């Protein structure tokens, strides 16, 4: 999946979960600046985790707003201010542009090459498709490989049963969610449940209950209950591949399956995105999206900054020229060692 398509998935997921403020349309720059600053000030959920002084941000950017001459300039100033949050779930939508923060992955290894993954060694032209899953047998047909590029893609019990039957002689399964920018959180939890034998605490969630930066509800526990799982893969050897662009619902999935005894995370740290996003409209008609509902792992640690893999591996550029994915090969090695 290319970066533009991945960004579309990241931006769309959560966009339609919105809180609409009924403003009369007003294009005044200061009016819109104050509205934007206040929305983030009262509703954004990660000020403490990011040690962010939002008042100081106002003092920096308000003078810049006072000298803008066009809507394009105003948009750029707003985008710069929002990017101070360093949050991939924070975006500004206008008829002419969408702001986005790329810093959460720019300084990390890419750790994914679709040409290699879909090359002769792994998902060749004969790979199979079931729902949103692309799958094939690799390593002399001894290991099953599943590529799941977006949690926006639906899947069913029938899809998983066909895959399970196809992999019945395999000694383990590799699930590749690198460059998976997220999607439907329900699909994330549904897929994660396939790897658990019993009801398991996987995290917590809190909700804003006031306008203060720390006005949150008490944590509510989140459990995986496998009783309604689509298939039982709790006895399989499973390697889940991740990288910095494994984001949002994918980050949730990685956090959840890290508590499954049979699952090992392999690759690089995920991108985070541990806040469920909401959206508000500005007086000018633009839409701002932001992290509003923080989530945590079972130890009450924020997952906003990503999930560390059990085994850290980076793709080697020399391997890539030979059609070899270093991370997949490490996963194969780990399955063979177990």
Secondary structure, 3 states (H helix, E strand, C coil): CCHHHHHHHHHHCCCCCECCCCCCCCCCHHHHHHHHHHHHHHHCCCCCCCCCCHHHHHHHHHHHHHCCCCHHHHHHHHHHHHHCCCCCCCEEECCCCECCCCHHHHCCCCCCCHHHHCCCCCCCCCCEEECCEEEEEECCCCEEEEEECCECCCCCHHHHHHHHHHCCCCCEEEEECCCCCCECHHHHHHHHHHHCCCCEEEEEECCECCCCCCCECCCEEEEECHHHCCCCCCCCCEEEEECCCCECHHHHHHHHHCCCCCEEEEECCCCECCEEEEEEECCCCCEEEEEEEEEEECCCCECCCCCCCCEECCCCHHHHHCCCCHHHHHHHHHHHHC
